[in-house]
Amino acid sequence: MTVSLGAANRDPLKFERPDSFDISRTDANWHIAFGKGIHVCLGAPLARVEGQTAFETLIRRYPALRLAVALDTLSWTQNILRGFREIPVLF
């Protein structure tokens, strides 16, 4: 048996449109990225604060930040961790 980290948080029974990136989805915080129970990541609160600070700073410094390509042209990596291959932006 193997576990696919790229499949985590993509259960269609748990998430509406699990293959779509939607930062405004209502179920966005139901993920398992930082573990659960006794296996929860001790650094999760710090990571959340760092992420919030990074995005707030990015938007404040570059208020006109936008995608340089059509959303449907973005591609996902196919390695152990799932993410965008690249995100071209204009500012």
C-alpha positions in Angstrom: 0.0 0.0 0.0 1.2 3.5 -0.8 0.0 6.9 0.1 -0.1 9.7 -2.5 0.5 13.1 -1.0 -0.7 14.7 -4.2 -4.1 13.1 -3.6 -4.5 14.5 -0.2 -7.3 17.1 0.2 -8.8 16.1 -3.1 -11.6 13.8 -2.0 -14.8 14.7 -4.0 -16.9 13.5 -1.1 -15.3 16.1 1.2 -14.5 19.0 -1.2 -16.6 20.6 -3.9 -14.6 20.7 -7.1 -11.5 19.2 -5.5 -9.3 19.7 -8.6 -9.9 23.4 -8.8 -7.8 26.0 -7.0 -10.2 28.3 -5.3 -8.8 30.4 -2.5 -12.3 31.6 -1.6 -13.9 28.2 -1.2 -15.9 27.8 2.0 -14.3 24.4 2.9 -10.7 25.6 2.4 -9.8 25.0 6.1 -10.9 21.4 6.1 -7.6 20.1 4.8 -5.1 17.8 6.4 -1.9 19.7 5.4 -0.7 20.1 9.0 -1.9 16.7 10.3 -4.5 15.9 12.9 -4.8 14.9 16.5 -1.6 13.9 18.2 0.2 14.1 14.8 -0.6 17.8 14.2 2.4 19.9 13.1 3.8 22.0 15.9 4.8 24.6 13.4 1.3 25.0 11.9 0.4 28.2 13.8 3.7 29.8 12.7 3.3 28.7 9.1 -0.2 30.2 9.0 1.0 33.5 10.3 3.9 33.5 7.9 1.6 32.7 5.0 -0.9 35.4 6.0 1.9 38.0 6.4 3.5 37.1 3.1 0.2 37.4 1.1 -0.9 40.6 2.8 2.5 42.1 2.1 2.5 40.9 -1.5 -0.9 42.4 -2.2 -0.1 45.7 -0.4 3.2 46.2 -2.3 1.7 45.0 -5.7 -2.0 46.0 -5.7 -2.2 45.5 -9.5 -0.7 41.9 -9.3 -2.5 39.6 -11.7 -2.0 36.5 -13.8 0.0 37.0 -17.0 -1.7 34.0 -18.6 -5.2 32.5 -18.7 -6.0 30.6 -15.6 -6.7 27.4 -17.5 -3.2 27.3 -18.9 -1.5 26.9 -15.5 -0.2 23.4 -15.1 0.4 21.3 -12.0 3.7 19.6 -11.0 3.6 15.8 -11.1 6.1 15.1 -8.2 5.5 14.1 -4.6 4.0 17.4 -3.5 1.3 19.0 -5.7 1.6 22.6 -6.8 1.7 24.8 -9.8 4.7 24.4 -12.1 4.9 28.2 -12.4 2.6 31.2 -11.9 3.5 33.9 -14.4 2.3 37.3 -13.1 2.2 40.9 -14.1 2.4 43.8 -11.6 
